[in-house]
C-alpha cells in the first residue's frame, strides 16, 4: 500500500468492518441484503484491521465473496473476478494441469517457447472440454454450504481428451486436424 501498488484482497465473512461513524460488524452482516447475482460496495472507506479500506461484496450461486481495496470501489468485484480467472489459468498451466514447473527450464527463450506451446495446449484443452460438456455435462458437485458447480472442470475434460489422443495415434491425426480447423479457419 505504501508503494502505491493497487490490490484486491478477498476477506473472510466474519472480518469486522466499521463504516464511518458506526461500530464494527461482520462484513457478512454489512452485505446481508445482497440478491443473488449482484454485487455492491460501501462508497466510503471503512476501518478494517486498523486500515481505511473500501469494501465490496457479491453473491453468486457459489456463495458470498467479500473483497477489500485501497482505491475507489467502482470496479473492485469485477477486477477481483478477472484476477481469479488468471489464477485459474496459472493453476491449469502448473499443478492442476500441465505441471509446467516440473520442466525446470531457466533459459528465457526456452521458457517463452514452452509458454507459447502450453497456451495453445490450454486453448485446445478448453475448446475440447466445451465440446465434451455440451455432449454430456459432468455431474454436479455440491458443497455443504449449498454451492454447486460441475465436478470436473471444462479444462480437465478437454485435457483428458488430449491425453486420450496422445495415447492413440489413429485418433491423434483426426483430433489434430480438427484442432487445426479451429485455430486456422
N, CA and C atoms as an extended XYZ file, in Angstrom:
555
Properties=species:S:1:pos:R:3:atomname:S:1:resname:S:1:resid:I:1 pbc="F F F"
N         0.824       -1.178        0.000 N   UNK     1
C         0.000        0.000        0.000 CA  UNK     1
C         0.874        1.250        0.000 C   UNK     1
N         1.968        1.208        0.736 N   UNK     2
C         2.848        2.371        0.817 CA  UNK     2
C         3.550        2.651       -0.499 C   UNK     2
N         3.767        1.622       -1.330 N   UNK     3
C         4.426        1.805       -2.620 CA  UNK     3
C         3.444        2.174       -3.728 C   UNK     3
N         2.171        2.307       -3.398 N   UNK     4
C         1.178        2.692       -4.392 CA  UNK     4
C         0.728        1.548       -5.281 C   UNK     4
N         0.970        0.305       -4.888 N   UNK     5
C         0.544       -0.851       -5.669 CA  UNK     5
C        -0.906       -1.165       -5.312 C   UNK     5
N        -1.769       -1.158       -6.304 N   UNK     6
C        -3.192       -1.424       -6.075 CA  UNK     6
C        -3.404       -2.903       -5.787 C   UNK     6
N        -4.339       -3.201       -4.898 N   UNK     7
C        -4.620       -4.588       -4.594 CA  UNK     7
C        -6.116       -4.822       -4.476 C   UNK     7
N        -6.502       -6.060       -4.625 N   UNK     8
C        -7.852       -6.554       -4.375 CA  UNK     8
C        -7.646       -7.836       -3.577 C   UNK     8
N        -8.076       -7.851       -2.324 N   UNK     9
C        -7.847       -8.997       -1.459 CA  UNK     9
C        -9.185       -9.510       -0.943 C   UNK     9
N        -9.379      -10.808       -1.074 N   UNK    10
C       -10.597      -11.427       -0.562 CA  UNK    10
C       -10.470      -11.553        0.953 C   UNK    10
N       -11.573      -11.311        1.649 N   UNK    11
C       -11.572      -11.419        3.103 CA  UNK    11
C       -12.645      -12.406        3.550 C   UNK    11
N       -12.499      -12.900        4.773 N   UNK    12
C       -13.458      -13.847        5.324 CA  UNK    12
C       -14.742      -13.130        5.733 C   UNK    12
N       -15.830      -13.886        5.768 N   UNK    13
C       -17.142      -13.311        6.059 CA  UNK    13
C       -17.270      -12.778        7.488 C   UNK    13
N       -16.415      -13.229        8.397 N   UNK    14
C       -16.507      -12.756        9.775 CA  UNK    14
C       -15.553      -11.594       10.067 C   UNK    14
N       -14.881      -11.066        9.030 N   UNK    15
C       -13.995       -9.911        9.209 CA  UNK    15
C       -14.816       -8.715        9.685 C   UNK    15
N       -14.321       -8.059       10.725 N   UNK    16
C       -15.030       -6.916       11.300 CA  UNK    16
C       -14.767       -5.660       10.478 C   UNK    16
N       -15.857       -4.974       10.104 N   UNK    17
C       -15.796       -3.786        9.268 CA  UNK    17
C       -16.561       -2.664        9.982 C   UNK    17
N       -15.924       -1.504       10.094 N   UNK    18
C       -16.587       -0.355       10.723 CA  UNK    18
C       -16.794        0.744        9.691 C   UNK    18
N       -18.056        0.993        9.342 N   UNK    19
C       -18.376        2.125        8.466 CA  UNK    19
C       -18.081        3.412        9.235 C   UNK    19
N       -17.816        4.501        8.503 N   UNK    20
C       -17.582        5.773        9.202 CA  UNK    20
C       -18.763        6.130       10.118 C   UNK    20
N       -18.456        6.396       11.384 N   UNK    21
C       -19.490        6.800       12.328 CA  UNK    21
C       -20.299        5.669       12.927 C   UNK    21
N       -19.910        4.414       12.705 N   UNK    22
C       -20.666        3.306       13.303 CA  UNK    22
C       -19.695        2.268       13.868 C   UNK    22
N       -20.235        1.362       14.652 N   UNK    23
C       -19.384        0.335       15.255 CA  UNK    23
C       -19.151       -0.809       14.273 C   UNK    23
N       -18.150       -1.610       14.575 N   UNK    24
C       -17.754       -2.699       13.680 CA  UNK    24
C       -18.728       -3.867       13.759 C   UNK    24
N       -19.093       -4.405       12.592 N   UNK    25
C       -19.855       -5.648       12.493 CA  UNK    25
C       -19.222       -6.491       11.398 C   UNK    25
N       -19.608       -7.746       11.320 N   UNK    26
C       -19.012       -8.623       10.314 CA  UNK    26
C       -19.386       -8.161        8.907 C   UNK    26
N       -18.495       -8.392        7.963 N   UNK    27
C       -18.738       -7.994        6.578 CA  UNK    27
C       -19.965       -8.722        6.023 C   UNK    27
N       -20.208       -9.930        6.498 N   UNK    28
C       -21.381      -10.702        6.057 CA  UNK    28
C       -22.664       -9.949        6.429 C   UNK    28
N       -22.706       -9.394        7.634 N   UNK    29
C       -23.883       -8.624        8.039 CA  UNK    29
C       -23.994       -7.315        7.266 C   UNK    29
N       -22.859       -6.720        6.928 N   UNK    30
C       -22.880       -5.471        6.146 CA  UNK    30
C       -23.586       -5.680        4.809 C   UNK    30
N       -23.410       -6.870        4.215 N   UNK    31
C       -23.948       -7.140        2.871 CA  UNK    31
C       -25.078       -8.167        2.901 C   UNK    31
N       -25.805       -8.240        3.997 N   UNK    32
C       -26.853       -9.262        4.135 CA  UNK    32
C       -28.018       -9.068        3.165 C   UNK    32
N       -28.188       -7.871        2.623 N   UNK    33
C       -29.327       -7.620        1.727 CA  UNK    33
C       -29.003       -7.873        0.249 C   UNK    33
N       -27.811       -8.400       -0.044 N   UNK    34
C       -27.463       -8.682       -1.444 CA  UNK    34
C       -28.401       -9.729       -2.040 C   UNK    34
N       -28.762       -9.525       -3.273 N   UNK    35
C       -29.552      -10.506       -4.014 CA  UNK    35
C       -28.608      -11.360       -4.864 C   UNK    35
N       -29.013      -12.585       -5.160 N   UNK    36
C       -28.191      -13.497       -5.960 CA  UNK    36
C       -27.852      -12.862       -7.314 C   UNK    36
N       -26.591      -12.974       -7.699 N   UNK    37
C       -26.138      -12.449       -8.981 CA  UNK    37
C       -25.806      -10.968       -8.954 C   UNK    37
N       -25.720      -10.371       -7.768 N   UNK    38
C       -25.425       -8.949       -7.672 CA  UNK    38
C       -24.191       -8.708       -6.813 C   UNK    38
N       -23.696       -7.484       -6.895 N   UNK    39
C       -22.612       -7.056       -6.010 CA  UNK    39
C       -22.834       -5.601       -5.636 C   UNK    39
N       -22.242       -5.223       -4.530 N   UNK    40
C       -22.375       -3.853       -4.052 CA  UNK    40
C       -21.100       -3.481       -3.307 C   UNK    40
N       -20.900       -2.181       -3.109 N   UNK    41
C       -19.719       -1.697       -2.398 CA  UNK    41
C       -20.129       -0.580       -1.455 C   UNK    41
N       -19.368       -0.449       -0.397 N   UNK    42
C       -19.569        0.655        0.530 CA  UNK    42
C       -18.799        1.836       -0.051 C   UNK    42
N       -19.481        2.960       -0.239 N   UNK    43
C       -18.902        4.074       -1.002 CA  UNK    43
C       -17.797        4.835       -0.269 C   UNK    43
N       -17.739        4.718        1.037 N   UNK    44
C       -16.695        5.409        1.803 CA  UNK    44
C       -15.761        4.376        2.427 C   UNK    44
N       -14.503        4.757        2.642 N   UNK    45
C       -13.583        3.790        3.247 CA  UNK    45
C       -14.023        3.389        4.655 C   UNK    45
N       -13.840        2.129        4.975 N   UNK    46
C       -14.193        1.569        6.279 CA  UNK    46
C       -12.917        1.205        7.032 C   UNK    46
N       -13.042        1.073        8.326 N   UNK    47
C       -11.899        0.683        9.141 CA  UNK    47
C       -11.870       -0.843        9.231 C   UNK    47
N       -10.789       -1.441        8.694 N   UNK    48
C       -10.594       -2.887        8.722 CA  UNK    48
C        -9.144       -3.137        9.108 C   UNK    48
N        -8.924       -3.951       10.120 N   UNK    49
C        -7.569       -4.282       10.586 CA  UNK    49
C        -6.756       -3.018       10.890 C   UNK    49
N        -7.404       -1.953       11.302 N   UNK    50
C        -6.722       -0.710       11.615 CA  UNK    50
C        -6.402        0.145       10.395 C   UNK    50
N        -6.866       -0.263        9.222 N   UNK    51
C        -6.617        0.483        7.980 CA  UNK    51
C        -7.932        1.015        7.427 C   UNK    51
N        -7.856        2.070        6.627 N   UNK    52
C        -9.047        2.572        5.937 CA  UNK    52
C        -9.055        1.978        4.535 C   UNK    52
N       -10.033        1.107        4.291 N   UNK    53
C       -10.133        0.392        3.014 CA  UNK    53
C       -11.569        0.424        2.504 C   UNK    53
N       -11.707        0.297        1.202 N   UNK    54
C       -13.022        0.154        0.590 CA  UNK    54
C       -13.393       -1.323        0.607 C   UNK    54
N       -14.686       -1.594        0.770 N   UNK    55
C       -15.167       -2.969        0.870 CA  UNK    55
C       -16.281       -3.186       -0.140 C   UNK    55
N       -16.256       -4.369       -0.754 N   UNK    56
C       -17.327       -4.754       -1.675 CA  UNK    56
C       -17.696       -6.201       -1.415 C   UNK    56
N       -18.916       -6.547       -1.745 N   UNK    57
C       -19.376       -7.925       -1.580 CA  UNK    57
C       -20.216       -8.349       -2.764 C   UNK    57
N       -20.186       -9.647       -3.067 N   UNK    58
C       -21.023      -10.178       -4.142 CA  UNK    58
C       -21.650      -11.478       -3.674 C   UNK    58
N       -22.740      -11.828       -4.314 N   UNK    59
C       -23.423      -13.079       -4.031 CA  UNK    59
C       -23.696      -13.768       -5.352 C   UNK    59
N       -23.132      -14.951       -5.520 N   UNK    60
C       -23.360      -15.741       -6.731 CA  UNK    60
C       -23.908      -17.101       -6.325 C   UNK    60
N       -24.106      -17.974       -7.295 N   UNK    61
C       -24.586      -19.323       -6.994 CA  UNK    61
C       -23.571      -20.102       -6.159 C   UNK    61
N       -22.314      -19.639       -6.133 N   UNK    62
C       -21.279      -20.296       -5.331 CA  UNK    62
C       -21.209      -19.746       -3.915 C   UNK    62
N       -21.904      -18.662       -3.638 N   UNK    63
C       -21.900      -18.090       -2.298 CA  UNK    63
C       -21.396      -16.657       -2.303 C   UNK    63
N       -21.059      -16.183       -1.120 N   UNK    64
C       -20.605      -14.804       -0.951 CA  UNK    64
C       -19.119      -14.667       -1.252 C   UNK    64
N       -18.749      -13.457       -1.681 N   UNK    65
C       -17.350      -13.100       -1.900 CA  UNK    65
C       -17.198      -11.657       -1.413 C   UNK    65
N       -16.260      -11.441       -0.493 N   UNK    66
C       -16.015      -10.107        0.041 CA  UNK    66
C       -14.584       -9.714       -0.270 C   UNK    66
N       -14.412       -8.489       -0.791 N   UNK    67
C       -13.104       -8.037       -1.260 CA  UNK    67
C       -12.837       -6.628       -0.724 C   UNK    67
N       -11.577       -6.380       -0.350 N   UNK    68
C       -11.177       -5.040        0.077 CA  UNK    68
C       -10.137       -4.487       -0.886 C   UNK    68
N       -10.071       -3.156       -0.940 N   UNK    69
C        -9.115       -2.472       -1.802 CA  UNK    69
C        -8.842       -1.098       -1.210 C   UNK    69
N        -7.717       -0.507       -1.591 N   UNK    70
C        -7.393        0.820       -1.076 CA  UNK    70
C        -7.892        1.938       -1.987 C   UNK    70
N        -8.397        1.604       -3.171 N   UNK    71
C        -8.889        2.659       -4.063 CA  UNK    71
C       -10.397        2.551       -4.251 C   UNK    71
N       -10.969        3.476       -4.982 N   UNK    72
C       -12.417        3.590       -5.159 CA  UNK    72
C       -13.063        2.239       -5.489 C   UNK    72
N       -14.274        2.009       -4.974 N   UNK    73
C       -14.889        0.689       -5.081 CA  UNK    73
C       -15.622        0.388       -6.377 C   UNK    73
N       -15.536        1.264       -7.372 N   UNK    74
C       -16.336        1.105       -8.593 CA  UNK    74
C       -16.146       -0.236       -9.296 C   UNK    74
N       -14.930       -0.764       -9.276 N   UNK    75
C       -14.654       -1.992      -10.038 CA  UNK    75
C       -14.004       -3.083       -9.190 C   UNK    75
N       -14.149       -3.024       -7.876 N   UNK    76
C       -13.469       -3.996       -7.016 CA  UNK    76
C       -13.831       -5.434       -7.382 C   UNK    76
N       -15.106       -5.743       -7.427 N   UNK    77
C       -15.524       -7.136       -7.669 CA  UNK    77
C       -15.181       -7.588       -9.088 C   UNK    77
N       -15.505       -6.819      -10.149 N   UNK    78
C       -15.102       -7.270      -11.491 CA  UNK    78
C       -13.579       -7.461      -11.621 C   UNK    78
N       -12.803       -6.560      -11.019 N   UNK    79
C       -11.343       -6.706      -11.065 CA  UNK    79
C       -10.899       -7.976      -10.355 C   UNK    79
N       -11.501       -8.253       -9.209 N   UNK    80
C       -11.139       -9.457       -8.456 CA  UNK    80
C       -11.475      -10.712       -9.249 C   UNK    80
N       -12.646      -10.742       -9.881 N   UNK    81
C       -13.035      -11.917      -10.663 CA  UNK    81
C       -12.096      -12.124      -11.855 C   UNK    81
N       -11.671      -11.031      -12.478 N   UNK    82
C       -10.710      -11.128      -13.577 CA  UNK    82
C        -9.400      -11.719      -13.069 C   UNK    82
N        -8.930      -11.250      -11.917 N   UNK    83
C        -7.702      -11.770      -11.336 CA  UNK    83
C        -7.854      -13.255      -11.007 C   UNK    83
N        -9.020      -13.649      -10.534 N   UNK    84
C        -9.238      -15.046      -10.189 CA  UNK    84
C        -9.187      -15.937      -11.442 C   UNK    84
N        -9.688      -15.435      -12.570 N   UNK    85
C        -9.585      -16.201      -13.813 CA  UNK    85
C        -8.127      -16.418      -14.198 C   UNK    85
N        -7.298      -15.406      -13.989 N   UNK    86
C        -5.869      -15.532      -14.277 CA  UNK    86
C        -5.240      -16.576      -13.359 C   UNK    86
N        -5.611      -16.563      -12.077 N   UNK    87
C        -5.104      -17.564      -11.129 CA  UNK    87
C        -5.513      -18.969      -11.561 C   UNK    87
N        -6.741      -19.105      -12.049 N   UNK    88
C        -7.213      -20.407      -12.524 CA  UNK    88
C        -6.395      -20.876      -13.726 C   UNK    88
N        -6.068      -19.951      -14.632 N   UNK    89
C        -5.218      -20.290      -15.772 CA  UNK    89
C        -3.857      -20.770      -15.291 C   UNK    89
N        -3.256      -20.042      -14.347 N   UNK    90
C        -1.948      -20.449      -13.830 CA  UNK    90
C        -2.005      -21.842      -13.211 C   UNK    90
N        -3.080      -22.138      -12.493 N   UNK    91
C        -3.162      -23.465      -11.879 CA  UNK    91
C        -3.305      -24.554      -12.938 C   UNK    91
N        -3.955      -24.246      -14.062 N   UNK    92
C        -4.054      -25.226      -15.157 CA  UNK    92
C        -2.692      -25.430      -15.822 C   UNK    92
N        -1.931      -24.368      -15.957 N   UNK    93
C        -0.603      -24.490      -16.551 CA  UNK    93
C         0.374      -25.177      -15.606 C   UNK    93
N         0.116      -25.080      -14.317 N   UNK    94
C         1.053      -25.613      -13.336 CA  UNK    94
C         0.514      -26.888      -12.702 C   UNK    94
N         0.238      -26.864      -11.420 N   UNK    95
C        -0.021      -28.081      -10.657 CA  UNK    95
C        -1.273      -28.855      -11.048 C   UNK    95
N        -2.349      -28.188      -11.451 N   UNK    96
C        -3.590      -28.905      -11.758 CA  UNK    96
C        -3.693      -29.334      -13.211 C   UNK    96
N        -2.647      -29.142      -13.975 N   UNK    97
C        -2.765      -29.463      -15.390 CA  UNK    97
C        -1.467      -29.906      -16.010 C   UNK    97
N        -0.763      -28.982      -16.645 N   UNK    98
C         0.414      -29.328      -17.441 CA  UNK    98
C         1.699      -29.476      -16.631 C   UNK    98
N         1.702      -29.104      -15.373 N   UNK    99
C         2.864      -29.247      -14.494 CA  UNK    99
C         4.101      -28.562      -15.072 C   UNK    99
N         3.907      -27.334      -15.528 N   UNK   100
C         4.951      -26.562      -16.200 CA  UNK   100
C         6.228      -26.413      -15.374 C   UNK   100
N         6.087      -26.253      -14.060 N   UNK   101
C         7.272      -26.023      -13.240 CA  UNK   101
C         8.172      -27.252      -13.127 C   UNK   101
N         7.660      -28.429      -13.475 N   UNK   102
C         8.469      -29.642      -13.386 CA  UNK   102
C         9.551      -29.706      -14.464 C   UNK   102
N         9.440      -28.900      -15.510 N   UNK   103
C        10.420      -28.957      -16.603 CA  UNK   103
C        11.753      -28.322      -16.212 C   UNK   103
N        11.780      -27.435      -15.227 N   UNK   104
C        12.993      -26.797      -14.697 CA  UNK   104
C        13.801      -26.025      -15.740 C   UNK   104
N        13.108      -25.475      -16.726 N   UNK   105
C        13.789      -24.635      -17.707 CA  UNK   105
C        14.153      -23.296      -17.084 C   UNK   105
N        15.324      -22.783      -17.456 N   UNK   106
C        15.728      -21.465      -16.955 CA  UNK   106
C        16.067      -20.499      -18.086 C   UNK   106
N        16.407      -21.003      -19.244 N   UNK   107
C        16.750      -20.131      -20.377 CA  UNK   107
C        15.487      -19.410      -20.855 C   UNK   107
N        15.511      -18.073      -20.876 N   UNK   108
C        14.295      -17.306      -21.233 CA  UNK   108
C        13.700      -17.687      -22.582 C   UNK   108
N        14.525      -17.901      -23.607 N   UNK   109
C        13.969      -18.232      -24.928 CA  UNK   109
C        13.263      -19.589      -24.904 C   UNK   109
N        13.745      -20.508      -24.074 N   UNK   110
C        13.085      -21.812      -23.978 CA  UNK   110
C        11.796      -21.722      -23.168 C   UNK   110
N        11.816      -20.965      -22.103 N   UNK   111
C        10.576      -20.824      -21.328 CA  UNK   111
C         9.516      -20.073      -22.132 C   UNK   111
N         9.940      -19.132      -22.970 N   UNK   112
C         8.991      -18.433      -23.840 CA  UNK   112
C         8.317      -19.405      -24.801 C   UNK   112
N         9.115      -20.289      -25.400 N   UNK   113
C         8.556      -21.274      -26.337 CA  UNK   113
C         7.634      -22.251      -25.622 C   UNK   113
N         8.047      -22.693      -24.433 N   UNK   114
C         7.207      -23.610      -23.669 CA  UNK   114
C         5.887      -22.937      -23.293 C   UNK   114
N         5.938      -21.691      -22.874 N   UNK   115
C         4.732      -20.959      -22.501 CA  UNK   115
C         3.800      -20.815      -23.701 C   UNK   115
N         4.349      -20.508      -24.861 N   UNK   116
C         3.537      -20.392      -26.074 CA  UNK   116
C         2.881      -21.731      -26.416 C   UNK   116
N         3.642      -22.803      -26.326 N   UNK   117
C         3.108      -24.134      -26.611 CA  UNK   117
C         2.005      -24.502      -25.616 C   UNK   117
N         2.227      -24.206      -24.342 N   UNK   118
C         1.220      -24.519      -23.324 CA  UNK   118
C        -0.031      -23.645      -23.476 C   UNK   118
N         0.144      -22.425      -23.951 N   UNK   119
C        -1.022      -21.568      -24.204 CA  UNK   119
C        -1.905      -22.184      -25.284 C   UNK   119
N        -1.268      -22.682      -26.346 N   UNK   120
C        -2.039      -23.366      -27.400 CA  UNK   120
C        -2.697      -24.637      -26.861 C   UNK   120
N        -1.945      -25.400      -26.068 N   UNK   121
C        -2.491      -26.635      -25.498 CA  UNK   121
C        -3.656      -26.323      -24.554 C   UNK   121
N        -3.523      -25.236      -23.796 N   UNK   122
C        -4.617      -24.849      -22.909 CA  UNK   122
C        -5.864      -24.512      -23.720 C   UNK   122
N        -5.691      -23.711      -24.774 N   UNK   123
C        -6.839      -23.343      -25.626 CA  UNK   123
C        -7.473      -24.577      -26.237 C   UNK   123
N        -6.645      -25.493      -26.696 N   UNK   124
C        -7.148      -26.730      -27.295 CA  UNK   124
C        -7.899      -27.544      -26.236 C   UNK   124
N        -7.322      -27.681      -25.054 N   UNK   125
C        -7.974      -28.430      -23.976 CA  UNK   125
C        -9.314      -27.803      -23.607 C   UNK   125
N        -9.312      -26.498      -23.471 N   UNK   126
C       -10.534      -25.813      -23.065 CA  UNK   126
C       -11.611      -25.955      -24.135 C   UNK   126
N       -11.220      -25.811      -25.397 N   UNK   127
C       -12.174      -25.947      -26.504 CA  UNK   127
C       -12.756      -27.357      -26.538 C   UNK   127
N       -11.898      -28.352      -26.391 N   UNK   128
C       -12.382      -29.737      -26.382 CA  UNK   128
C       -13.266      -29.987      -25.161 C   UNK   128
N       -12.921      -29.371      -24.040 N   UNK   129
C       -13.745      -29.505      -22.841 CA  UNK   129
C       -15.131      -28.925      -23.038 C   UNK   129
N       -15.200      -27.780      -23.714 N   UNK   130
C       -16.505      -27.185      -24.020 CA  UNK   130
C       -17.338      -28.129      -24.885 C   UNK   130
N       -16.690      -28.748      -25.864 N   UNK   131
C       -17.404      -29.702      -26.728 CA  UNK   131
C       -17.908      -30.885      -25.902 C   UNK   131
N       -17.055      -31.421      -25.024 N   UNK   132
C       -17.436      -32.568      -24.191 CA  UNK   132
C       -18.574      -32.184      -23.241 C   UNK   132
N       -18.494      -30.989      -22.686 N   UNK   133
C       -19.517      -30.517      -21.747 CA  UNK   133
C       -20.867      -30.397      -22.463 C   UNK   133
N       -20.853      -29.963      -23.727 N   UNK   134
C       -22.097      -29.828      -24.491 CA  UNK   134
C       -22.696      -31.196      -24.798 C   UNK   134
N       -21.830      -32.183      -25.062 N   UNK   135
C       -22.307      -33.532      -25.382 CA  UNK   135
C       -22.860      -34.222      -24.146 C   UNK   135
N       -22.058      -34.247      -23.069 N   UNK   136
C       -22.520      -34.875      -21.829 CA  UNK   136
C       -21.990      -34.080      -20.637 C   UNK   136
N       -22.833      -33.242      -20.072 N   UNK   137
C       -22.401      -32.430      -18.929 CA  UNK   137
C       -21.927      -33.301      -17.767 C   UNK   137
N       -20.882      -32.867      -17.100 N   UNK   138
C       -20.385      -33.636      -15.963 CA  UNK   138
C       -21.350      -33.497      -14.800 C   UNK   138
N       -21.259      -34.434      -13.879 N   UNK   139
C       -22.160      -34.391      -12.728 CA  UNK   139
C       -21.894      -33.126      -11.916 C   UNK   139
N       -22.870      -32.735      -11.158 N   UNK   140
C       -22.782      -31.508      -10.365 CA  UNK   140
C       -22.357      -31.871       -8.943 C   UNK   140
N       -21.318      -31.187       -8.453 N   UNK   141
C       -20.859      -31.365       -7.080 CA  UNK   141
C       -21.483      -30.274       -6.224 C   UNK   141
N       -21.836      -30.630       -5.000 N   UNK   142
C       -22.425      -29.654       -4.088 CA  UNK   142
C       -21.578      -29.580       -2.826 C   UNK   142
N       -21.493      -28.379       -2.285 N   UNK   143
C       -20.783      -28.199       -1.025 CA  UNK   143
C       -21.788      -28.199        0.112 C   UNK   143
N       -21.301      -28.259        1.312 N   UNK   144
C       -22.201      -28.243        2.468 CA  UNK   144
C       -22.865      -26.886        2.648 C   UNK   144
N       -22.374      -25.863        1.933 N   UNK   145
C       -22.957      -24.531        2.023 CA  UNK   145
C       -24.019      -24.305        0.956 C   UNK   145
N       -24.297      -25.316        0.133 N   UNK   146
C       -25.325      -25.185       -0.885 CA  UNK   146
C       -24.818      -24.762       -2.251 C   UNK   146
N       -23.538      -24.409       -2.349 N   UNK   147
C       -22.977      -24.023       -3.647 CA  UNK   147
C       -22.827      -25.271       -4.521 C   UNK   147
N       -22.920      -25.082       -5.830 N   UNK   148
C       -22.763      -26.225       -6.727 CA  UNK   148
C       -22.088      -25.794       -8.020 C   UNK   148
N       -21.350      -26.716       -8.638 N   UNK   149
C       -20.699      -26.491       -9.922 CA  UNK   149
C       -20.299      -27.847      -10.479 C   UNK   149
N       -19.889      -27.913      -11.747 N   UNK   150
C       -19.513      -29.202      -12.321 CA  UNK   150
C       -18.382      -29.855      -11.528 C   UNK   150
N       -18.497      -31.174      -11.324 N   UNK   151
C       -17.495      -31.906      -10.550 CA  UNK   151
C       -16.143      -31.904      -11.251 C   UNK   151
N       -16.155      -31.831      -12.567 N   UNK   152
C       -14.916      -31.803      -13.333 CA  UNK   152
C       -14.904      -30.539      -14.177 C   UNK   152
N       -13.783      -29.830      -14.162 N   UNK   153
C       -13.717      -28.565      -14.898 CA  UNK   153
C       -13.723      -28.805      -16.403 C   UNK   153
N       -14.111      -27.775      -17.127 N   UNK   154
C       -14.104      -27.831      -18.588 CA  UNK   154
C       -12.692      -28.125      -19.080 C   UNK   154
N       -11.716      -27.456      -18.479 N   UNK   155
C       -10.321      -27.688      -18.852 CA  UNK   155
C        -9.934      -29.153      -18.669 C   UNK   155
N       -10.279      -29.753      -17.542 N   UNK   156
C        -9.886      -31.144      -17.287 CA  UNK   156
C       -10.580      -32.123      -18.218 C   UNK   156
N       -11.814      -31.826      -18.602 N   UNK   157
C       -12.483      -32.690      -19.571 CA  UNK   157
C       -11.724      -32.678      -20.896 C   UNK   157
N       -11.302      -31.483      -21.321 N   UNK   158
C       -10.535      -31.379      -22.561 CA  UNK   158
C        -9.151      -31.985      -22.436 C   UNK   158
N        -8.502      -31.813      -21.288 N   UNK   159
C        -7.170      -32.380      -21.067 CA  UNK   159
C        -7.210      -33.901      -21.122 C   UNK   159
N        -8.240      -34.499      -20.543 N   UNK   160
C        -8.382      -35.955      -20.618 CA  UNK   160
C        -8.531      -36.413      -22.073 C   UNK   160
N        -9.269      -35.639      -22.860 N   UNK   161
C        -9.413      -35.963      -24.280 CA  UNK   161
C        -8.059      -35.882      -24.991 C   UNK   161
N        -7.287      -34.833      -24.713 N   UNK   162
C        -5.959      -34.708      -25.335 CA  UNK   162
C        -5.046      -35.857      -24.926 C   UNK   162
N        -5.104      -36.266      -23.682 N   UNK   163
C        -4.300      -37.405      -23.233 CA  UNK   163
C        -4.701      -38.674      -23.972 C   UNK   163
N        -6.002      -38.834      -24.174 N   UNK   164
C        -6.505      -39.986      -24.932 CA  UNK   164
C        -5.981      -39.953      -26.370 C   UNK   164
N        -5.962      -38.760      -26.981 N   UNK   165
C        -5.438      -38.620      -28.343 CA  UNK   165
C        -3.966      -39.003      -28.417 C   UNK   165
N        -3.195      -38.538      -27.458 N   UNK   166
C        -1.758      -38.816      -27.476 CA  UNK   166
C        -1.446      -40.294      -27.298 C   UNK   166
N        -2.323      -41.013      -26.630 N   UNK   167
C        -2.106      -42.446      -26.418 CA  UNK   167
C        -2.625      -43.292      -27.571 C   UNK   167
N        -3.364      -42.682      -28.494 N   UNK   168
C        -3.929      -43.409      -29.624 CA  UNK   168
C        -3.564      -42.682      -30.923 C   UNK   168
N        -2.527      -43.140      -31.645 N   UNK   169
C        -2.054      -42.445      -32.848 CA  UNK   169
C        -3.111      -42.242      -33.929 C   UNK   169
N        -4.029      -43.186      -34.090 N   UNK   170
C        -5.063      -43.027      -35.114 CA  UNK   170
C        -5.989      -41.859      -34.780 C   UNK   170
N        -6.368      -41.773      -33.536 N   UNK   171
C        -7.216      -40.661      -33.107 CA  UNK   171
C        -6.455      -39.344      -33.133 C   UNK   171
N        -5.146      -39.399      -32.903 N   UNK   172
C        -4.342      -38.185      -32.839 CA  UNK   172
C        -4.382      -37.420      -34.156 C   UNK   172
N        -4.242      -38.127      -35.280 N   UNK   173
C        -4.278      -37.456      -36.587 CA  UNK   173
C        -5.597      -36.735      -36.792 C   UNK   173
N        -6.692      -37.436      -36.525 N   UNK   174
C        -8.020      -36.856      -36.709 CA  UNK   174
C        -8.237      -35.673      -35.743 C   UNK   174
N        -7.867      -35.841      -34.491 N   UNK   175
C        -8.039      -34.784      -33.494 CA  UNK   175
C        -7.183      -33.571      -33.800 C   UNK   175
N        -5.958      -33.806      -34.303 N   UNK   176
C        -5.067      -32.698      -34.631 CA  UNK   176
C        -5.612      -31.908      -35.817 C   UNK   176
N        -6.151      -32.614      -36.814 N   UNK   177
C        -6.749      -31.930      -37.973 CA  UNK   177
C        -7.956      -31.099      -37.545 C   UNK   177
N        -8.773      -31.625      -36.647 N   UNK   178
C        -9.918      -30.868      -36.141 CA  UNK   178
C        -9.454      -29.618      -35.392 C   UNK   178
N        -8.384      -29.764      -34.626 N   UNK   179
C        -7.848      -28.625      -33.873 CA  UNK   179
C        -7.315      -27.561      -34.829 C   UNK   179
N        -6.640      -27.974      -35.876 N   UNK   180
C        -6.114      -27.012      -36.840 CA  UNK   180
C        -7.256      -26.241      -37.510 C   UNK   180
N        -8.362      -26.930      -37.768 N   UNK   181
C        -9.522      -26.251      -38.332 CA  UNK   181
C       -10.060      -25.190      -37.378 C   UNK   181
N        -9.949      -25.462      -36.084 N   UNK   182
C       -10.403      -24.480      -35.103 CA  UNK   182
C        -9.458      -23.280      -35.062 C   UNK   182
N        -8.159      -23.532      -35.023 N   UNK   183
C        -7.191      -22.446      -34.886 CA  UNK   183
C        -6.970      -21.665      -36.175 C   UNK   183
N        -7.121      -22.349      -37.317 N   UNK   184
C        -6.930      -21.672      -38.608 CA  UNK   184
C        -8.215      -21.885      -39.406 C   UNK   184
N        -9.104      -20.888      -39.406 N   UNK   185
C       -10.396      -21.057      -40.083 CA  UNK   185
C       -10.272      -21.139      -41.592 C   UNK   185
